[in-house]
Amino acid sequence: MSSCAVALRFSCTRRAVRAACATLAVVITSACAGTPAPATTAADAPVNGESAVRREARLLSMVDQRQADTALVDQLLMDPDPARRARTALAIGQVRLRARYPALRQLLVDGDTSIAANAAFAMGIAKDTGGVVALARAVAGAPTPVAREAAWALGEIGEPARTVLAVALGDGQARPLTSSTTSQRAPEVRAALVLATVKLRPAPIALVTPWLADTSAEVVRAAAYVIGRLRAPAGARAAMAVRTHRDEEVRQHVARTLSKATVGDSLGTPAREALRALVADSSERVRINAARSLATFGPTIADQVEPLLRDPAPNVRMAIAEVIGEAFAKDAARWQRAWDADTALPVRRLLLGQARRLDVALAPGVEGTWATNEDWRYRVASVATVDRESPAARRDTATAVTLLGDRDGRVQRAARARLGRRDSSETRAPRNTTPQPRPLAEYEALARRYVLSRTAPRAYIDTDHGTVTLELFGREAPLVVEAFTRLAQNGTYRNTTFHRVVPNFVVQDGDASGDGSGESGFTLRESWTRQRHERGCLGLATSGPDTGGSQYYLCHSTQPHLDGGYTVFGRVIDGFAAMDRIVQGDRMLRVRVP
């Protein structure tokens, strides 16, 4: 039975929508037959006297409050607008509406690929173990967008889907790249199936490595990512074979793979040789990963690591400064040259932290000088260069005590943390992860402004390095985009600090306190969509499920493991160079949303 027939069957038994079934049956039958739908199927057409705006508002409210409304879902699965039906399919997964998981499985064969793809994605975020067979069929025969999401969903489901993934990738076949069912699918599907294995424990690395020889860079990238993400020793030798691949992301993942712990002694020499070439790569993202891996080989490669402290890309210098202790050990001359090579506080703070942990006498007394600097960032650094458990920790206790009364709250917090003290005045009640209910009129306004809008809003992040221009995904994540816009327009995003920057991972901001400890005063739920964590994506930072607030992040590089776990609500469309130059502690001047 077709998905359209199933939708008609269970929807028309619902009293709330029975009156509309005769009209909607014509609409759905026409769509399933591939004939043009009648004029009444316009996105804004009233259904049973209810406007499109009201229907969208009720759906938004249901998802925001995570309050399942089966009658509403049944009604909207019959909606004349295919985009609304697609959003409803996604909502089933977002609210974990188990009673309608069978409907999602039927929708995998819907004639509208957006609906079918959303259904597959929803099954993934819901981890619908009962849908493994239906997803397997979609991987084998559905249109490419649907098959891609079905493959992703199988990865999210995990162990119950292991056999399906293994068979799809050619388990037991001598030539999986030519004889497996997957080999006949588009590169996007092949890549998604390979990526899905990263969620399995243990991951079937033997089934992943053959795909490093695929003719598509997208597939090779996926295989290299799985091996690099898991730092899988079984894949190290095969990964080394693609170290000069034309695709930059492939080289990033290879560089990440080749750490000493992953390659062991048997591959140590060729791995070091490969890394020596990769630290000179034209891409700073490759150099960052290569620098981290090269440092793991210790003092024997100090001569190759030291020049990276003068790399033109600031985040390469940051990355190597963070791990330089492994290579420099207690070589005082090297430490002094490193200190002299870069006067920037972020780099020196990392160098000093490494040196203090190793008990190397670098820049004696500099913490005292920093403690009196007018810039609060230096005062924070004066008490944040060593762990409390470090042998050097005793030396700056006095500095931390003097800074307990600093005029800047960020410095006070750093001093208390350094001393292991907790300020009772800052004790917070457990955070409420349930958003405050809104009147339906507010959800209607969001529907008009974002969901039903034909234009994507823009935002601009002004930094000391230039402006980063964003496209916001208002239609996909209206609640998050509305909050981001509101905070930009009320001045919250003004003169803040990029409090967390992990080179070749994320740039994070949005905390008015400047150090990541602040609260936004409201809670946002995740708004999972099919938008992926690609380079330049804009995501909602959280500290657990449904704990979103004012903090956001930008990704330096593709991060597939974050898909389905965090909300992507925009993307960089200009200003990548500015984004790449931001280091931890840099200023964010303001966010503008016209």
HUKAJO-V883322 format. One record per helix or strand of 2 or more residues. SS is the DSSP state (H for helix, E for strand). FROM is the first residue (numbers start at 1). TO is the last residue. If there is no record, write none. Layout:
SS/FROM/TO, SS/FROM/TO
This chain:
H/3/11, H/15/18, H/21/32, H/39/41, H/52/65, H/70/76, H/82/94, H/98/107, H/113/125, H/129/141, H/144/168, H/176/179, H/182/184, H/187/199, H/205/213, H/217/230, H/233/240, H/248/257, H/260/263, H/268/278, H/284/295, H/298/310, H/314/328, H/332/341, H/345/357, H/366/371, H/376/382, H/391/405, H/409/419, H/424/426, H/440/451, E/458/463, E/466/472, H/478/489, E/494/497, E/500/502, E/506/509, E/537/540, E/552/555, H/560/562, E/568/574, H/576/581, E/587/592
